[in-house]
């Protein structure tokens, strides 16, 4: 089982939800308001940097992980200036 963490601008939330729906990825957890700074514009939810990020966590098999990586690649091409982070690690259910 894999753990996939996605961090992206809240503006892209609907794009991810729709892509997940189209690819039959049904199980995920979303944190809709996440502050942070990476390699793109800071998203700190304050007066200087008012935007926020969203985060999705998906526990899935290899097939869904590959689908998610393709979704991320497509959205990175579509939204070149937006930061989209994707981290994959192995997960062990206890």
C-alpha positions as a Python dict, from the first residue, in 0.01 Angstrom:
ca = {
    (1, 'X'): (0, 0, 0),
    (2, 'X'): (119, 352, -83),
    (3, 'X'): (63, 687, 86),
    (4, 'X'): (34, 972, -163),
    (5, 'X'): (41, 1328, -28),
    (6, 'X'): (-64, 1611, -256),
    (7, 'X'): (-24, 1978, -167),
    (8, 'X'): (-159, 2238, -407),
    (9, 'X'): (-327, 2578, -429),
    (10, 'X'): (-692, 2577, -317),
    (11, 'X'): (-772, 2713, -662),
    (12, 'X'): (-693, 2368, -807),
    (13, 'X'): (-916, 2173, -568),
    (14, 'X'): (-1198, 2122, -819),
    (15, 'X'): (-949, 2009, -1085),
    (16, 'X'): (-816, 1738, -854),
    (17, 'X'): (-1163, 1627, -742),
    (18, 'X'): (-1282, 1601, -1103),
    (19, 'X'): (-968, 1414, -1213),
    (20, 'X'): (-1008, 1172, -922),
    (21, 'X'): (-1373, 1116, -1019),
    (22, 'X'): (-1282, 1051, -1383),
    (23, 'X'): (-1009, 806, -1278),
    (24, 'X'): (-1230, 627, -1022),
    (25, 'X'): (-1010, 724, -726),
    (26, 'X'): (-1268, 724, -450),
    (27, 'X'): (-1076, 706, -123),
    (28, 'X'): (-892, 1016, -7),
    (29, 'X'): (-872, 1258, 282),
    (30, 'X'): (-869, 1629, 215),
    (31, 'X'): (-741, 1907, 438),
    (32, 'X'): (-897, 2212, 270),
    (33, 'X'): (-696, 2493, 433),
    (34, 'X'): (-321, 2441, 466),
    (35, 'X'): (-60, 2713, 509),
    (36, 'X'): (286, 2676, 363),
    (37, 'X'): (570, 2793, 148),
    (38, 'X'): (749, 2581, -108),
    (39, 'X'): (896, 2663, -447),
    (40, 'X'): (608, 2885, -563),
    (41, 'X'): (419, 3178, -412),
    (42, 'X'): (372, 3142, -35),
    (43, 'X'): (20, 3046, 75),
    (44, 'X'): (-2, 3175, 431),
    (45, 'X'): (-360, 3303, 461),
    (46, 'X'): (-251, 3643, 590),
    (47, 'X'): (-266, 4003, 466),
    (48, 'X'): (58, 3970, 269),
    (49, 'X'): (3, 3621, 124),
    (50, 'X'): (-376, 3569, 145),
    (51, 'X'): (-410, 3243, -49),
    (52, 'X'): (-406, 2898, 109),
    (53, 'X'): (-313, 2550, -7),
    (54, 'X'): (-516, 2232, 15),
    (55, 'X'): (-379, 1888, 89),
    (56, 'X'): (-499, 1543, -6),
    (57, 'X'): (-378, 1216, 141),
    (58, 'X'): (-450, 895, -47),
    (59, 'X'): (-377, 540, 64),
    (60, 'X'): (-383, 322, -245),
    (61, 'X'): (-228, 45, -448),
    (62, 'X'): (26, 85, -728),
    (63, 'X'): (-240, 124, -999),
    (64, 'X'): (-408, 424, -835),
    (65, 'X'): (-69, 572, -748),
    (66, 'X'): (24, 568, -1118),
    (67, 'X'): (-309, 733, -1204),
    (68, 'X'): (-244, 1007, -947),
    (69, 'X'): (106, 1069, -1082),
    (70, 'X'): (-44, 1115, -1432),
    (71, 'X'): (-307, 1353, -1291),
    (72, 'X'): (-32, 1556, -1122),
    (73, 'X'): (177, 1566, -1441),
    (74, 'X'): (-123, 1686, -1642),
    (75, 'X'): (-215, 1957, -1394),
    (76, 'X'): (147, 2073, -1372),
    (77, 'X'): (145, 2123, -1750),
    (78, 'X'): (-189, 2305, -1736),
    (79, 'X'): (-99, 2527, -1438),
    (80, 'X'): (271, 2597, -1485),
    (81, 'X'): (291, 2878, -1229),
    (82, 'X'): (108, 2690, -951),
    (83, 'X'): (299, 2474, -708),
    (84, 'X'): (179, 2114, -701),
    (85, 'X'): (368, 1881, -470),
    (86, 'X'): (333, 1504, -475),
    (87, 'X'): (504, 1274, -226),
    (88, 'X'): (477, 895, -234),
    (89, 'X'): (584, 656, 39),
    (90, 'X'): (509, 301, 141),
    (91, 'X'): (239, 261, 405),
    (92, 'X'): (183, -26, 643),
    (93, 'X'): (-164, -77, 783),
    (94, 'X'): (-169, -178, 1148),
}
